[in-house]
Amino acid sequence: MRLHLDKEVINSLSVKHRVKAEVIESIINHGLKSIKECMSMDDMPNILLHNLGRYKPSKYLLDKKFTMVIRFIEKDPDNALKIDWDIIRYQIKAYDRILVEESTEESESASKIREIINSKYE
């Protein structure tokens, strides 16, 4: 997960804190990576980001994401090579936790993605 920040923001933070722009960008990316990993952990159902609010994965948005990935693959099977499957695996973990919390059923798109991942990593 990488944040596509405006270079002006990175440069202003760099000047303000007297740190190289590359360091600022790596700090931001490290924070986002930690958030991504935490959102798929069972013992962290949501994340509080100070001054930004509380975040938790949305079943609806994950279903949409899985549907888009499936359509992307169906359009051209070679597109499967362009997908970052590690991110999809994190999203499946978060999705599983949401299913348990909300006691809902898995969508067709999630089950198809799960089949693709299982066949890919067997």
PyMOL commands that set and color helices and strands:
alter all, ss='L'
color gray80, all
select helices_A, chain A and resi 7-17+21-39+59-75+77-82+85-102+108-120
alter helices_A, ss='H'
color red, helices_A
select strands_A, chain A and resi 47-49+53-55
alter strands_A, ss='S'
color yellow, strands_A
deselect
rebuild
show_as cartoon
